[in-house]
Amino acid sequence: MQLNGVEACVFDAYGTLFDFNTAALAARDELGDDWQRLSDLWRQKQLQYTWLRGLAGRHADFWQVTGDALDFSLATLQIDRPGLRARLMDLYLHLGTYPEVAATLRELKAGGMKLAILSNGTPAMLAAVVTSSGLDGVFDAVLSVEDVGAFKPHPAVYGLASDRLRVAPAAICFLSSNGWDAYSAKAFGFRVLWCNRFG
């Protein structure tokens, strides 16, 4: 996809810039071979809970949803170790980036592109993971759905990026590893790149 006419690149956070698997992987000393199963189920329930809350009109912030999803996953896999839940939640604030992320962002920034994150994450969650990954100062905006009180794929979430960056939807390239997120951003009017992280 050519970036002709694009004024801003807006990125999803979790699964696109930040590898959510790195939380459970970092606790592999306690989780053993269960780390990947836990990570997969945790992410699956996390997304499901956002969709269910959106459909029911019962918003809770992403930190609460992430904790609820972890509780379900630990119980389902019958993992019960003192302090593990708190450790995993803290690790979620310090996720690693995918290998190409830092260089790609800096190249875009050097080319004069506006850069932003648009995420379900809370402002505190996003600030923590951006700082821990060494990406402070890279983004022109770090946008949380908490500003509109609804999770993706609500159209108001995508509108937040256009409004805050003062860039028309057609001049925004939105990048996400989540197909449903990419589709919804396209429906809103963004140009879209789907980052196929998972095959």
C-alpha positions as CSV (number, residue, x, y, z in Angstrom):
1,M,0.0,0.0,0.0
2,Q,1.3,3.4,-1.0
3,L,1.2,6.1,1.7
4,N,0.6,8.9,-0.8
5,G,-1.9,11.3,0.7
6,V,-1.5,9.8,4.2
7,E,-0.8,12.4,6.9
8,A,-1.0,10.1,10.0
9,C,-0.3,6.5,10.8
10,V,-2.5,5.2,13.7
11,F,-1.6,1.9,15.4
12,D,-3.5,-0.5,17.5
13,A,-1.5,-1.3,20.6
14,Y,-1.9,-4.9,21.8
15,G,-1.0,-7.5,19.3
16,T,0.1,-4.9,16.8
17,L,2.9,-2.9,18.5
18,F,3.1,-4.8,21.8
19,D,3.3,-8.6,22.0
20,F,0.8,-9.7,24.6
21,N,2.4,-13.1,24.8
22,T,5.5,-11.7,26.5
23,A,3.6,-11.3,29.8
24,A,3.0,-15.1,30.2
25,L,6.3,-15.9,28.7
26,A,8.1,-13.8,31.3
27,A,6.4,-15.9,34.0
28,R,7.3,-19.2,32.4
29,D,9.3,-20.1,35.4
30,E,6.0,-20.4,37.3
31,L,3.7,-21.4,34.4
32,G,6.0,-24.0,32.7
33,D,4.4,-25.5,29.6
34,D,1.1,-23.8,30.4
35,W,2.3,-20.3,29.6
36,Q,1.2,-20.3,25.9
37,R,-2.2,-21.9,26.7
38,L,-2.7,-19.3,29.4
39,S,-1.7,-16.4,27.1
40,D,-4.0,-17.6,24.3
41,L,-7.0,-18.0,26.6
42,W,-6.3,-14.7,28.4
43,R,-6.3,-12.8,25.1
44,Q,-9.4,-14.6,23.8
45,K,-11.4,-13.8,26.9
46,Q,-10.1,-10.2,27.1
47,L,-11.4,-9.5,23.6
48,Q,-14.7,-11.4,24.2
49,Y,-15.3,-9.4,27.4
50,T,-14.9,-6.1,25.5
51,W,-17.4,-7.2,22.9
52,L,-19.9,-8.4,25.4
53,R,-19.7,-5.2,27.4
54,G,-20.1,-3.2,24.3
55,L,-23.1,-5.1,23.2
56,A,-24.7,-4.9,26.7
57,G,-23.8,-1.2,27.2
58,R,-21.9,-2.0,30.4
59,H,-18.5,-0.4,30.0
60,A,-15.6,-1.1,32.3
61,D,-12.1,-0.1,31.7
62,F,-9.6,-2.3,30.0
63,W,-7.6,-2.9,33.2
64,Q,-10.7,-4.4,34.8
65,V,-11.5,-6.4,31.7
66,T,-7.9,-7.7,31.5
67,G,-8.0,-8.8,35.2
68,D,-11.4,-10.5,34.7
69,A,-10.0,-12.3,31.7
70,L,-7.0,-13.4,33.6
71,D,-9.1,-14.7,36.5
72,F,-11.2,-16.8,34.1
73,S,-8.1,-18.2,32.4
74,L,-6.3,-19.1,35.6
75,A,-9.4,-20.8,37.0
76,T,-10.1,-22.6,33.8
77,L,-6.5,-24.0,33.6
78,Q,-6.5,-24.7,37.3
79,I,-3.4,-22.5,38.0
80,D,-3.3,-21.3,41.5
81,R,0.0,-19.9,42.7
82,P,0.4,-17.2,45.3
83,G,1.2,-13.8,43.8
84,L,1.0,-15.0,40.2
85,R,-2.0,-13.0,39.3
86,A,-0.4,-9.8,40.5
87,R,2.8,-10.6,38.7
88,L,1.1,-11.2,35.4
89,M,-0.9,-8.0,35.6
90,D,2.2,-6.1,36.3
91,L,3.9,-7.8,33.4
92,Y,1.1,-6.7,31.1
93,L,2.2,-3.1,31.8
94,H,5.7,-4.0,30.5
95,L,5.0,-6.0,27.3
96,G,7.7,-6.3,24.7
97,T,7.4,-4.9,21.2
98,Y,7.6,-6.9,18.1
99,P,11.1,-6.9,16.5
100,E,10.5,-4.4,13.7
101,V,8.4,-1.9,15.7
102,A,10.9,0.6,17.0
103,A,12.8,1.0,13.7
104,T,9.6,1.3,11.7
105,L,8.2,3.9,13.9
106,R,11.3,6.0,13.9
107,E,11.6,5.8,10.1
108,L,8.0,7.0,9.8
109,K,8.6,9.8,12.3
110,A,11.8,10.9,10.5
111,G,9.7,11.1,7.3
112,G,7.4,13.6,8.9
113,M,4.5,11.3,9.5
114,K,2.2,11.9,12.4
115,L,2.0,8.8,14.7
116,A,-0.6,7.8,17.2
117,I,-1.8,4.8,19.2
118,L,-5.5,4.1,19.3
119,S,-6.3,1.4,21.8
120,N,-8.7,-0.2,24.2
121,G,-6.1,0.2,26.9
122,T,-6.5,2.8,29.7
123,P,-4.3,5.9,29.7
124,A,-2.3,4.5,32.6
125,M,-1.8,1.1,30.8
126,L,-0.7,2.8,27.6
127,A,1.6,5.2,29.3
128,A,3.3,2.3,31.2
129,V,3.9,0.1,28.1
130,V,5.0,3.0,25.9
131,T,7.6,4.1,28.5
132,S,8.8,0.6,29.3
133,S,9.3,-0.2,25.6
134,G,11.4,3.0,25.1
135,L,8.9,4.7,22.8
136,D,8.4,7.9,24.8
137,G,8.4,10.9,22.4
138,V,7.7,8.8,19.3
139,F,3.9,9.3,19.2
140,D,2.0,12.6,18.6
141,A,-0.9,11.1,20.5
142,V,-1.7,8.1,22.6
143,L,-5.4,7.7,22.5
144,S,-7.5,5.5,24.8
145,V,-11.1,4.5,24.3
146,E,-11.8,5.8,27.8
147,D,-12.2,9.2,26.2
148,V,-15.4,8.0,24.5
149,G,-16.5,5.3,27.1
150,A,-16.8,2.5,24.5
151,F,-14.5,-0.2,23.2
152,K,-13.6,-0.9,19.6
153,P,-15.2,-1.4,17.2
154,H,-17.6,1.4,18.2
155,P,-17.3,4.1,15.5
156,A,-16.7,6.8,18.1
157,V,-13.4,5.2,18.9
158,Y,-12.1,5.7,15.4
159,G,-13.5,9.2,15.3
160,L,-11.3,10.0,18.3
161,A,-8.2,9.6,16.1
162,S,-9.4,11.9,13.4
163,D,-10.6,14.5,15.9
164,R,-7.5,14.6,18.0
165,L,-5.0,14.5,15.2
166,R,-7.1,16.9,13.1
167,V,-6.7,14.7,10.1
168,A,-9.5,13.5,7.8
169,P,-10.2,9.8,7.9
170,A,-9.2,9.3,4.3
171,A,-5.7,10.7,5.2
172,I,-5.2,8.3,8.1
173,C,-3.6,4.9,7.7
174,F,-4.7,2.6,10.5
175,L,-2.6,-0.5,11.3
176,S,-3.9,-3.4,13.3
177,S,-3.2,-7.1,13.7
178,N,-6.9,-7.7,14.5
179,G,-9.0,-8.4,11.4
180,W,-12.2,-7.1,13.0
181,D,-10.4,-3.9,14.1
182,A,-9.0,-3.4,10.6
183,Y,-12.4,-4.0,9.0
184,S,-14.1,-1.6,11.4
185,A,-11.5,1.1,10.8
186,K,-12.0,0.7,7.0
187,A,-15.7,1.0,7.4
188,F,-15.2,4.3,9.3
189,G,-13.2,5.6,6.4
190,F,-9.6,5.0,7.2
191,R,-7.0,3.5,4.9
192,V,-6.0,0.3,6.5
193,L,-3.0,-2.1,6.7
194,W,-3.7,-5.4,8.4
195,C,-0.6,-6.7,10.2
196,N,-0.8,-10.5,9.8
197,R,0.9,-11.5,13.1
198,F,-0.8,-14.9,13.6
199,G,-1.1,-16.5,10.1
